[in-house]
């Protein structure tokens, strides 16, 4: 696999990434020549107004979408040009996802939802259950392991989602507005959990529109009109 002269501490390297979509006028360029590096252990918050391209950027980082131009490296492996199976493997091994809407399966209980990524990784059933219970304990939700999502509060559902994101020990946790559907108390609890995870060495990329949420990170990348308007360390 091609490596982009990746330094040992680099987790993500985007090299002149652009993304376009066809439209009535011919082409809509959503991202324009973005280059950036994220190193192990950073807590990066991506901000920008609606339509700025921040969600498209996160979809590319999460291997849910592919760029029109440029190169993307995860721990030195060039993602650009991978086929669907290879991308699925990268997503399962290297990336843990946390979404605003939780994306839990309603008919599965908490521990079964956490087990899902391990199913795709081929982990044996007994080991899946052991690891999933440990992950729920890590996010403070072990006593709710048998509860369905409908029996959990919003904050508890997001904790299940975070446990699921952690289950395959990914290089990157990608969080898209993870507090967007939560009340203030639950938001504070989830942000504290992300801070704890980052202190334990996890690399986190979080999309947020909230300045207060962004201040929990160590770095802010602000996107406007498909370009990086500024990129600054805040801690």
N, C-alpha and C positions, 0 to 999 in steps of 0.2 A: 504493500500500500504506500502511496506517495506521502512523504512527510514534508511539510513546509518550513524546513529548518526551524522546527519548533523548539523553543527553550523549554527546559524541564518543567518550569513553573507555569507555563502557558496551558490554559484549558481551552480557550476559544481564540481563534484568529480569523477575522473577516478581512478579506483583501478586495477592495474596490467592488463591493456588492451593489448591484442594481436589480430592481425588480419592476417589470412592466406588465401591464394587462391590455389586451385589445379593447378598444372602445369605438364608438361611432365616429370619433374624430381621427381614429387610427391607432393611437397608443397612449395609455395613461401610465406615466412613470411614477411609481409609488415610492421607490427608494432610489437614491442617486449617489453612486460612487462612495459607499460607506466603508471605511476601514477602521477597525478597532481591535484591541487585544484585551482579554480578560484573563487574569492569572488566578491560580489556585487560592481559594480562601477569600476572594473578594465578595462583597455584597453590593451589587450594582443595581441601581434603580433607573429604569428607562421611563422618561416622561415626555410629554408633548401634547399639543391640542388634538382634538378629534380630527381624524383624517391626516395626521402628520406622517403616518407610516410606522408608528411604534409597534402596533400589533403585527403588521406584516414582518417587521424585523424579528420579533419574538417567534413568529411561526417558522422563519428560516432558521433561527438559532435552535429551535426545538425540532428541526427536521420534519416539520409538518408541511413545509412548502420549500420550493427550491428557487434560487435566484436566477434571473435571466442572464446576468453577467457576474463575473467575479469568482472568487474561491473562498471556501469556508473550511477551516480545519478545526477538528475536535481532537485535542491531545495529539496533534501532529498528523492525523488522518484526514485526507482531503475528501470531504463529504460530497462536493460538487461532482456530478457524474455517476454517483452510486445508483444502482437500480432499486426498485421498491423493496425487495427483500433485504438488501444491505442497509437501506435507510431504516427499515423496521428494526433490524438488529441493533443499530446505533441508538435508536430511540429507547429501546428496552434496556440496553446495557449502560448507556452513558447519561441519560436524561430522565429526571423525575419531574412530572408535571403536576402543578396545583392550579386549578381553575377557579374563577369567580363563582361559577355555578356548581362547584364541587365535583360534578360528573361521576357520582356514585350510582351503581346499579340498584334500583329500588327494591328488587326482590332478594338481594343478597344482604346478609348482615354485615356488621363492621369488619369482622375478621375475614370473611369471604371476599369483601371488596379489596382489602389489603393484599390478599393472596393473588389477585388477578395478574399482575406483571410476572409473577413467578410461574404461572401456568405457561406463558409464552416462552419463558426461559427454560422450561423442562425440569423444574425443581420437583423432586418427589413429594407426594402428598403430606407425609408426616413432617418433613422438614419445612414445607410451606407453612403449615399451621404453627410450628414452633417459632419460625421467624416472624410471622404475622403477629403473633401474640406479643413477642418482644418489641416489635415496632409500635404496637398500640400502647404498651407500657411506657415506651420512650416518650410518647406524646401525651401521656397522662390520661389514657382512655381505656385501660385494660378492663375495668369493671363493666364497660359497655360493649364488650366484644360480640355479644350475641344479639345486639339491638339492630333493627332495620334502620335505614336512613330516616324514615318517617318518624321514628321514635327518638331521634336525636335533635338537639338544637342546632342552629346554624354553625355556631362555633365548634360544636362537637363533630359535625359533619366535615368541617374543614380540617379538623385534627385527623380524622380518618383519611382524608385525601392526602394530607402531609405524610402520614404513616405509609400510605401506598406509594407515594413518590420516593420515599427513602428505601423501599424494600429491597431493591437490587443494588444498593450502594452506588448510586450514579455519581458521575463526575460533576454534574450540573443539576441544580434544582431551578426549574423555570416556573415562575409564578405570575399568572396574569390576573391582576386586580384581586388578590386573594382575600382582601377584606371588604370588597365592594358590596357584598350582600349581608354584611354583619353589623350588629349594633356596636356602639362605642366600646363597651366592656369586652365583648368577644373579639373585636378588632385588636384591642390592646393585648389580649391574651395571645392571639395568633402572631402578632408582631414580636412579642416577647419570645415566642417559640422559635420564630425565624432567626432572631438574634442569638438565641442559644445554639441553634444548629450551625450558624455561621461561626460562632466562637469555637465550636467543636471541629471546624475545618471545612465545612461544606461551602461550596461556591454557589452563590445565589444570584439569579437575574430576575428582577421583579418589575413588571409594568405597573405603574400607578399614575393616577392623575392628581393625587393628594400630596401636597407639599409636606405635611406632617408625617405621612407614611414614609415618604422618601428620605426623611431625615434619620430613619432607622438604618439606612444603608451606609456604606463607606464611600460611595461614588455615585454621582448622578450624570447620566447621559441624556441630554435634552434633544429631541428630534423635532424638526420643523420642516415642512414641505419636502420630506423625504431625505433630508440631510441632517448631519450632526451639527446642531447650533452651538452647543458647548458640551464639554466633557470635563468634569472636575471632581477631584477628591474632596470629601467633606470631613473625613476622619483620618 
